[in-house]
Amino acid sequence: MPRNSRIPSYRLHKPSGQAVVTINGKDIYLGRFNSPESQGGYKRVVAEWLATYQIGPSPVSYPQNVNEILLAYLRYANTYYRKHGLPTKQMARIRAALRPVKELYGETSVLEFGPLALKAVRQVMIGRGWSRNYINACVGCIKRLWKWAASEELVSVEIYQRINTVDGLRKGRSNAKETKPVRPVDLVQVKTVLLKVSRPVRAMIKLQILTGMRPGEVVIFRACDINRDKPIWEYRPSIYKTEHIDQERIIYLGPKAQAIVQKFIRPDPLAYLFSPKEAQHLRRRRVNDHYSVDTYHQAVQYGCTMANVPFFTPLQLRHTAATRIRKRHGIEVARIILGHSTAFTTEIYAEVDRDKAMKVMGKMG
């Protein structure tokens, strides 16, 4: 709710005897004063007003062109797509998706943006060399924009329904380039790179190989997030991919992983274990107190360059661990270790899986 705003009051309009409430400077008449109908209408109007202000007041009441819809949605998305006070990766994708919409149709009437317009925007994405999967994801962002606009009654539901008829690009059915599948990396190649990277990067690479954790999980390792009361340690990252659907993420650390982590434990339990400051003498520039996924990726590629081997990414390290675990212990154990979920898993089976996962990591990790 905006600063200094109060709940609009339920009042008597004496000349007519009706109840009235003023919303955004407009009087809304509710029926006979003190009647159940007028009181119910008042509650409904105020509830709708409060729902609007949960994301801040819209810059326009009734958008006339596409630019106004884009602006209103970005204001909403900047609030919604945040985690621990920071924008999520989805915000970058949304901005990329909306850029060609603005370029082609920003000044166009809202009523004129339909399926053909969306296909034209998609064609621009293809022309810019975006991959088919990324284009489909961006088109999904555009569809969600119009769904949101319809839910806020900024446009008619019919407009969203028309846009939603556009199917995603199918493999081999368009000119969009295809991305190569993420492949495991040769461990001999990894060992060569380990000799060329800094101490914290070397530790993160080894941990990913042992545990299969995501790049975003290894870069935010802190002592306070580790339960060391059991023989197999449990690491619960403070931020993780499935957090928004309330799926718990536990990463199990066996003896080998524990030995790596133990060397980086700091007196301050809130401190990040793996800091690029240890490589400061190599970079000679200001650095943050922990790696980001991007800077970790860059550090791995730097190691590949120095070792004169083909590039691989931190995500490939996770796939390498997944292949190794699945081959030795089956897909179900690999699923729980990697933090994947299935639609038919019950809480009872999840507990059984965790017990298996801990035993496996006691041997492998």
Secondary structure, 3 states (H helix, E strand, C coil): CCCCCCCCCCEEECCCCEEEEEECCEEEEEEECCCHHHHHHHHHHHHHHHHHHCCCCCCCCCCCEHHHHHHHHHHHHHHHCEECCEECHHHHHHHHHHHHHHHHHCCCEHHHCCHHHHHHHHHHHHHCCCEHHHHHHHHHHHHHHHHHHHHCCCCCHHHHHHHCCCCCCCCCCCCCECCCCCCCCCHHHHHHHHCCCCHHHHHHHHHHHHHCCCHHHHCCCEHHHEECCCCCEEECCCCCCCHHHCCCCCEEECHHHHHHHHCCCCCCCCCECCCHHHHHHHHCCCCCCCCCHHHHHHHHHHHHHHHCCCCCCHHHHHHHHHHHHHHHHCHHHHHHHHCCCCCCCCHHHHHHHHHHHHHHHHHHC
